[in-house]
Amino acid sequence: MELRNSLALYICAAVALAFIVVSFVSFRKRRKYKGGAKAVEPSYLKEIPYYRARVALFKFLKVLLTIMIIISLLLSGFLMARPFRTDVTEIQDTNRDIILCMDISTTVDQLNYELTGKLQEIVNELHGERFGIVIFNSNPVMLCPPTTDYQYIIDVLERIHEALELRIAIYNGTATITDRYNELDAYISNGTLLNNQYRGSSIIGDGLAGGALAFNDIDVNPDRTRIMIFSTDNESNSRGHDYFTMQEAGELCQRRGILVYGIGTETMTIRDKNEMQEVVESTGGEFYIGEDRRTVNRIVNNINETVATLDEVHHEITEVDQPEIPFMLLLASVSMMLMLACLSKV
């Protein structure tokens, strides 16, 4: 245990020492008669057992009270000195990047709602992994570049989650459009529908390629494990102005060493399912179907099992205040003094 302000303890110790000296001198000193009315004290009074017992009790309580005062002074100084302990935590940063790439069209809302809810829990458990978020419809938009600022990532996931919750409720007729809905819907739509009248919507190949390009330091750090969580129903409404087909985007992921874990909706067609599964598995990743929490749990568990090389080990030093024990002792000491004060009046 260490002290932040040792001077406070030294000051209180000096006060306690001065109190001891003064108390000792006052005990030893005989008080002289200085005039005034003098009470008669018959000598036989000192021989009465009751009188002797009361005097002995008084002296005992006086000594005990003095001791309690000294202890209280020392404990007060100890508290003012702010005792603390130093904890050293070893943190292992893992060499892995994760990008969440979501088709933000309304047909994927339920899947994305479950996904963003679960990932908020997962992000809290990351240590060194960089996490980023890309959404797409007509165009991919990066909401969050790969970062280790996990609180910011969670804030973004919470906003997307709330936006999807409101959008689902309005679609089901259990809610009405409000200013909050308009604000959040704009958050997950702005930029993704740019030129959609020309390009169309749900351009899946460009969305997958946008997620792949979000891993922005492959040349600098080629050995990092790179994973993309890709959610879509793979139902493209393109008007023929795609930059990437699904197959070309899959090849881009292969060249960049990105494992794609794809999640499709239960309503996707057989053709769309087969195409997406082929592209996803060509990267070394896995393909899933389902919009419930169990499917999301499976994909997250499998991602956690992927090899993440150790990037570095560092130690985090934290100082934790420890006032509990001295405070409890001080409380007991003050309580004891109050009891002694009451006993002296009996």
N, C-alpha and C positions, 0 to 999 in steps of 0.2 A: 504494500500500500504506500502511495506517495502523497505528497501535499502540494497543492498549487501555491499556497501563501503561508509559508512557514513562519513568517514574522508575526502573524496574528497569534499563533500558538505560543511563541516566545513572550509576547506581551502579556498574555493571560497567565502564563506560568510565573512571570515576574510579579504580577498582581497577587497571585495565589501565595507566592513566597512572602511577599510583604504582609499579607493577611495572617500567615502563620506566625511571623515574627511578632506582629502586634498582639495577636492572641496569646502567645507564650508569655510576653512581657506582662500583659494584663492579668494573666493567671498568677504569675509570681509576685506581682506588686501588691503590697498591703496598702489599702487606702486609709489615709489619715483623716482624723476628725477635724473639720474646718468650721465648726461653730453651728449654731442652730439648735433646735430641740433635739435632745438626746434620749433615745428610747431606752427604757430599762430592760436589760436582758438577764434574767436570773440565770445563774450558772447551772442550776439543775435542769434547765430547759434542754441543754445539749445532751443530757443523758436519757431523755425520753426516746424510746425506740421509734415512734412514729415520726418525730422531728428529725432524727438521724436518717431515717429512710427517705424522707422527703428531700433533705439536703443532698443525700447521695444520688437520688434520682435526678435532681436538678443539675448537679455537676456532670452526671453521665450524659444527660440530654444536651447539655451545653457543648461538651466535647464532640458528641456525635453530630450535632448541628454544624459545628465548625468544620468537621471532616466533610460533611455533605456540601457545604459551601465551597470548599477547596476543590472537591471533585467536580462540582458544577462549573466552576471557573475554568478548570482544565478542559472539560468536555466542550464548553462554549468556544474556547480557543481552538480546539481541534476541529470543530464544525466550521469556524470562520476560516481556518486554514484550508478547507475544502479537500478532504481526502478523496483520492481516486485511484483506480487501477488501470493499467495499460494492457489492452488486449491486442494481440497480433494474430491476424487471420490470413492464412495462405489462400490466395485466389489464383486458380488456374484458368487462364484465358485460352479458349479453344479457337483453332484455326478454321473457321467455317463461316460462310455467308449464306443468308437465306433471303429470298425475295418472294413476297406474296404478290401474285399477279392475278387479278380478278376481272372477269367479264362483268361489268357493272350494269348490263341491261336487265330489265325487270324480270325476265324469265329465270334469272339465276339468283334472285333476291333471297329466297329461303336458304339456299346453300351458303351464300356469302354471309348471311346473318349468323348461322351456326358457326361458320369458320372464324369470323372475327371475334365472336364471343369466346371461343375456346382459345384462340391465339393470345388473348389478353393474359390468360393464366400462364401460358408457355413462356411469353416474353419475360415475365418476372423471374423465371428460372434460368435465363441465359447468363453466361459468363464469358464475355469476350466475343461471342458471335455478333456479326453485324447483320442487321435486319432492315429490309427496305420494303416499300409498298408501291406497287404499280396498279392502276386501274385502267380499263380500256372499254371503248365501245366502237365508235368510228375511228378513234385515235387512242394510242396509249398515253397516259399522263402519269408522271412520277409524283406521288403524294409525299413520299418519304425516301430519300436516298439511303443507301446502306449506311447504318450508323449503330453505335453502341449506346446512344441516348435512349435507354429503354422507356423512360417516362414519356418522352415525346412520342415514341412508337405507340405506347398504350393509349395516349391521348388521341392519336389519329385513329386507331382501331375503335375506340369508344365512339368517336364522331360518326364513323362509317356504320357501326353497329346501330346507333340510334337512328341514323338516316334510313337504314334498311327496315328497322322496326316500324317507323312511321309510314314508310312506303307500303309495307305489307298490310298494315292496319287500314290504310286508306283504300287499298285495292280490295280488301275484304269487307269494306263498308263499316268498320268499327271505329273509324276516326275521320275527322274532317281536315281539310287543308288549313294550316295555320302559318303564321310568320316563321315559326321555328322549323316547320317542315320545308318551307321555301328556302330558308337559309341552308339547311343541311342537304337538301336535294341539289342545290346549286354546288355545294361542296363536292359532291360525288359525280357531278355531271359536267361542270365547267371544263371546257377543253376536250372532253371525250367525244363531244358531238360536233366538233368543228368541221364544217363542210360536209355534214352528213347528208345534205340534200344532193350533193355531188358524189360522195364516196359510198353512201349507204351506211348501215349500222352493223354492229357485231362482226367486225372484221377480225376474225379469230387469229389468222396468221400474223397480222401486224401486232396484235396484242401479245402473242407469244414472243415475237421478235423483240418487242419493246421491253418485256421482262428480261430477256436474255441480255440486251444491251445495257440494262441497269447495273449489271456487274461491271463496274467501270475501271477496275485495275488488274485485269487478267494478265496483261503483259508484265506488270510490276511484281505481282504475287501469283505466279502460276500454280503454286502448290496448294492453295487454299481449297477446301471442300466447298463446292457451290451447289446450292439446292434451290429449286423454284417450286413453290406451291401454286398450281395453275388451276383455277376454277372457271368452268364455262359449260354451256350446253352444246357448244360447237355448231350452233345454228347460225350460219353466216347469211347476212342480208346485203352482201356487197354488190356494188354496181359496176364491178370490173376494174376498180382503180386501186387494187391491193398492191402493197410493196412486197409482201411476202405471202406465199401460200403456206398452209400448215406444214407441208413437207419441207419447204425451204427454211421455215422457222425452226423446225426440228433439227435440220442439218446444222443450222447456226448454233443451236444449243450443244450439239455433239462436238463441233469444232472448238467451242469455248469451254468444254468440260463441265457442262451443267446437267445435273440430275433433275429431271422434271417429274414431280409427283402430281398427276392430274386427277381432278375430281369432276365427274360429270353429273348432270342431273338425272333423276329417274325417268324423266319424260323425253329424253333425247332419243332420236331415231337410231335404228340399227346402223345405218350408214355413217351417221355422225359419230356414234360410239366407236365403231371399228376404226375409223380414221384417227380419232383422237387417241385411242389405245395404242395403235401402231406407232404414232409419232412419239407418244410419251415413253413407251417401252424401248424405242430405238435409242433414247438418251441414257438408258440404264435405270430409269426410274420406274414407278409403278402407277397403275391406273385404277381408279376407284369409282364406284357409282353410289350415289345416295346423298340425301340432303339432311339426314338426321345426325345427331351428335355422336352416335357410335362410329359412323364412317369417319367423321372428323377425328375422333380419338385414335382410330387405327392408323390414319395417315401420319398424325403427329408422333405416335409411338414408333413407327417405322423410320421417320426422320431422325428421331433421337438415337436410333440404333446405327445410323450411318457413321462411318469413321470420321472423327474430327480430330486432326492432329493437334498436339499441344503447341500453342504459339509461344507462350511465356508464362512464367510463374512470378507473381509479385505479392508483396505482403502489405496488407492494409492495417494500419495502426489506429486504434480508436481508444480514446480516454473516457472511462465510465466513472461518473461520480458515485461515491459510496458513503452517503450521509446516514444511512439507515441505522446502523449499529450504534454510533455515537449519539444519534438523536434519541434512540430508545433508552440508552443509558442516562442521558440528560433528563429525559422525562421521568425516569424512575427516581433519579436523584432529587428532582424538584418535588415529586410526590412524597418522597420520604421526609423532606424538610417540612412540608405542610402537615404531615402526620405528627412530626416531633413538636411542631408549634401547637397543635391541638392537645398533645399529651402534657405539655408543660403547663396547660391551664387547668388540668384535672386536679 
